[in-house]
Amino acid sequence: MKTFSWSSTRIAIVYSEWNSVVTEAMKEGAIKALKGKGILEENIQLIACPGAYEIPLALKMVLDRNKNKMDDTIHGLVALGAVIQGETPHFDVINQGVTQGIMRLMLDTGTPIGFGILTTHTVQQAMDRANPAKGNKGAEAALAMCSMLEVKFDLGH
């Protein structure tokens, strides 16, 4: 019987540099959660992109690279960003585009992607959701992706 091996699992974390005080905390939470599952630090690739809107394209670039490699395949991804509402409808446009882009990639490729895109009204709300003492959403996204990797393995994919 084949068993799942976390130590050989390769993960990419794609994170936004916009609102970096929030996304850095989320990234650290995600790394800690992945290491807690047994994923080796050298198997966690970090990819920065300018903002949340660019995250789906960066994820696609990682997945496209997977198609051309036999080794070093990324098994799962974690998307981390923070979109904080301003005074214009820009917030809604960004949130919808990022969410749809990530969902499309998951469905089109069958690759688990942990969804760690915060959509908050204030910076404080975002900080609260990145705080390890209050339930770091980066860690939660990483663990959700790990759960889906287990489902994928159990179903023979």
Secondary structure as the mmCIF struct_conf table of DSSP 4:
data_model
#
loop_
_struct_conf.conf_type_id
_struct_conf.id
_struct_conf.beg_label_comp_id
_struct_conf.beg_label_asym_id
_struct_conf.beg_label_seq_id
_struct_conf.end_label_comp_id
_struct_conf.end_label_asym_id
_struct_conf.end_label_seq_id
HELX_RH_3T_P HELX_RH_3T_P1 TRP A 6 SER A 8
STRN STRN1 ILE A 11 SER A 16
BEND BEND1 GLU A 17 GLU A 17
TURN_TY1_P TURN_TY1_P1 TRP A 18 ASN A 19
HELX_RH_AL_P HELX_RH_AL_P1 SER A 20 LYS A 37
TURN_TY1_P TURN_TY1_P2 GLY A 38 GLY A 38
HELX_RH_3T_P HELX_RH_3T_P2 GLU A 41 ASN A 43
STRN STRN2 ILE A 44 CYS A 49
BEND BEND2 PRO A 50 GLY A 51
HELX_RH_3T_P HELX_RH_3T_P3 ALA A 52 GLU A 54
HELX_RH_AL_P HELX_RH_AL_P2 ILE A 55 LYS A 67
TURN_TY1_P TURN_TY1_P3 ASN A 68 ASN A 68
BEND BEND3 MET A 70 ASP A 72
STRN STRN3 GLY A 76 ILE A 84
BEND BEND4 GLU A 87 THR A 88
TURN_TY1_P TURN_TY1_P4 PRO A 89 PRO A 89
HELX_RH_AL_P HELX_RH_AL_P3 HIS A 90 THR A 109
STRN STRN4 ILE A 113 THR A 120
BEND BEND5 HIS A 121 THR A 122
HELX_RH_AL_P HELX_RH_AL_P4 VAL A 123 ALA A 130
HELX_RH_3T_P HELX_RH_3T_P4 PRO A 132 LYS A 134
HELX_RH_AL_P HELX_RH_AL_P5 LYS A 137 ASP A 154
TURN_TY1_P TURN_TY1_P5 LEU A 155 GLY A 156
#
